[in-house]
């Protein structure tokens, strides 16, 4: 069974969210354009992957960083059957 990452916001996270005052219309294909200034600020380059989450009535975009399938850790040891797994989770799997 795979464990899901928790994407709950803390009060600190909510207080740190900043409104840019920018609005964009959704086109006929459901696309929006992320303004260049925002892409530059967030270091999002052409062809970078973004993860899309929902949180209640919000759509959250986050720059994709491949992490452990089980815990989300970015300290990846190796792949296991096509999945990324960190050393700690790999040890846990071995000891089962």
C-alpha positions in Angstrom: 0.0 0.0 0.0 1.4 3.4 -1.0 1.3 6.2 1.5 0.0 9.5 0.3 1.9 12.7 0.9 0.2 15.2 3.2 -0.3 18.6 1.6 -2.0 20.3 4.5 -1.1 24.0 5.0 0.1 25.3 8.4 -1.0 28.7 9.6 2.5 29.9 8.8 2.0 28.7 5.2 -1.3 30.5 4.8 0.1 33.7 6.3 3.1 33.5 3.8 0.8 33.2 0.8 0.9 36.4 -1.2 -1.7 37.6 -3.6 -0.1 38.8 -6.8 -3.2 40.7 -7.9 -2.9 39.0 -11.3 -5.9 37.4 -12.9 -6.0 35.2 -16.0 -8.8 33.9 -18.1 -9.1 30.2 -18.9 -9.0 29.7 -22.7 -11.2 27.3 -24.7 -8.8 24.4 -24.1 -8.8 25.0 -20.3 -5.3 26.6 -20.2 -4.0 29.6 -18.3 -0.8 31.5 -18.8 1.5 31.9 -15.8 3.0 35.4 -16.1 6.7 35.5 -17.0 7.6 37.5 -13.9 6.0 34.9 -11.7 7.8 32.0 -13.6 11.1 33.9 -13.2 10.5 34.5 -9.4 9.6 30.8 -8.9 12.4 29.6 -11.1 10.0 27.8 -13.5 11.7 27.3 -16.8 10.2 26.2 -20.2 9.4 22.5 -20.2 9.6 22.2 -16.3 7.0 19.9 -14.9 4.4 21.2 -12.4 2.3 19.1 -10.0 -1.3 20.1 -9.6 -3.2 19.6 -6.3 -6.6 20.7 -5.1 -7.2 22.0 -1.6 -10.8 22.7 -0.9 -11.7 25.4 -3.4 -8.1 26.1 -4.4 -5.9 24.8 -7.3 -2.3 24.6 -6.2 0.6 24.4 -8.6 4.0 23.2 -7.4 7.3 22.7 -9.2 7.7 19.0 -9.6 10.5 17.4 -7.6 10.7 13.6 -7.9 10.5 12.1 -4.4 10.2 8.8 -2.6 7.0 7.0 -3.6 6.3 6.2 0.1 7.3 9.2 2.1 8.0 12.0 -0.4 11.6 12.4 0.7 13.9 14.0 -1.9 16.8 11.8 -0.7 16.4 9.1 -3.4 18.6 6.0 -3.0 17.4 4.1 -6.1 14.5 2.9 -8.2 12.5 -0.2 -7.2 10.3 -1.7 -9.9 10.1 1.7 -11.7 9.4 3.6 -8.5 11.7 6.0 -6.6 12.5 4.9 -3.1 14.6 6.5 -0.4 17.1 4.5 1.7 14.9 4.6 4.8 11.9 3.2 3.1 14.0 0.7 1.2 15.3 -0.6 4.6 11.7 -0.8 5.9 10.7 -2.8 2.9 13.6 -5.2 3.3 12.7 -5.8 7.0 9.1 -6.7 6.3 
